[in-house]
Amino acid sequence: MSKIDRPAGFEWTIPNALCAIRLAGSPALLLLAAWQRADWFVYWYLFLAATDWVDGKLAIWLDQRSTFGARLDSWADAMLYCCLLLGGGWLLSDRLLEEWPWVAAAVGSYAVSTLAGFWKFGKWPSYHTRGAKISWFLITVGALCFLLDLSRIPFRIAMVSVSLTNVEATMITLVLPRWHADVLSLRVALRLARSDAAGEESDSQPPSGTMGQ
């Protein structure tokens, strides 16, 4: 059994510590927005976004991936983007309201994806797909362009990417027979589903050389 499939409690690893920093530090964005410190809001967001990039790389490099780490990373990401959206709205409410269809699509699809995970598995989805990694980059660029009033197009592209990523995550949830972490794509999910089905079929067959009564 790989580490990522092994259920475990909290482990003090460097990747988990970075996730914890992101989880605990994200609400500071709301304070900076309340104080109208747009400059520090941007700097702090960049720092938190950097921890999101670094923790995954370190988890692989140090062989410290775990089920709990994957879930903690998802919680931290959700907190970061929630605070980014609320804080950005606090700083630039009029501008953000003009983008509400794009934001609504991203937030709504995320809500559906998360609810689907809880409905089927009773757990938060933690797939970390390739699409999610692309969306991380696009959100970072889009948020900076939006906050600095450079262009709204990167922000809209990011929202579309997030929406598509959430649709894929929902489909992954529907395909998988049991909860998995770090499922890179729908294709990988289909392969896992076939593997799980084959394993269940093998377990249901009587051992070779025995006779049914």
Summary of the structure (lengths in Angstrom):
residues: 213
radius of gyration: 19.9
end to end distance: 34.5
largest distance: 77.1
contacts: 651
relative contact order: 0.11
helix: 74%
strand: 0%
